[in-house]
Amino acid sequence: MLEYFVVTGFESRVFRFCFSALWVYSVSWFGTSYRVFILIVWSFRKGIVGK
């Protein structure tokens, strides 16, 4: 069972690559959704002010 937790250099590189790719993807997705959210809120407030 202890050998399962011993990670080789190659496995750690692959894991780090996958983790960083997932992190970049989540950050970019959050940035896009955040921009869309700001756009919706801005247009909503502009519509209320327009009335």
C-alpha positions in Angstrom: 0.0 0.0 0.0 2.9 2.3 0.7 4.2 1.8 -2.9 0.9 3.3 -4.1 1.7 6.6 -2.5 5.3 6.7 -3.8 5.1 8.8 -7.0 7.8 8.5 -9.7 9.1 11.6 -11.5 7.2 10.9 -14.7 3.9 10.4 -12.8 4.4 13.6 -10.8 5.1 15.5 -14.0 1.9 14.2 -15.7 -0.1 14.9 -12.5 1.4 18.4 -12.3 0.6 19.0 -16.0 -3.0 17.8 -15.7 -3.5 19.8 -12.5 -2.1 23.0 -14.1 -4.2 22.5 -17.2 -7.3 22.0 -15.1 -6.4 25.1 -13.1 -5.9 27.3 -16.2 -9.2 25.9 -17.7 -11.1 26.7 -14.5 -9.6 30.1 -14.2 -10.4 31.0 -17.8 -13.9 29.6 -17.4 -14.4 31.7 -14.3 -13.1 34.8 -16.0 -15.5 34.3 -18.9 -18.5 33.6 -16.7 -17.5 36.6 -14.6 -17.5 38.9 -17.6 -20.8 37.5 -18.8 -22.3 38.1 -15.3 -21.0 41.7 -15.2 -22.4 42.2 -18.7 -25.8 40.9 -17.7 -25.9 42.9 -14.5 -24.7 46.1 -16.3 -27.4 45.7 -19.1 -30.0 44.9 -16.4 -29.2 48.1 -14.4 -29.0 50.1 -17.6 -32.5 48.8 -18.6 -33.9 49.8 -15.1 -32.3 53.3 -15.4 -33.6 53.6 -19.0 -37.1 53.2 -17.7 
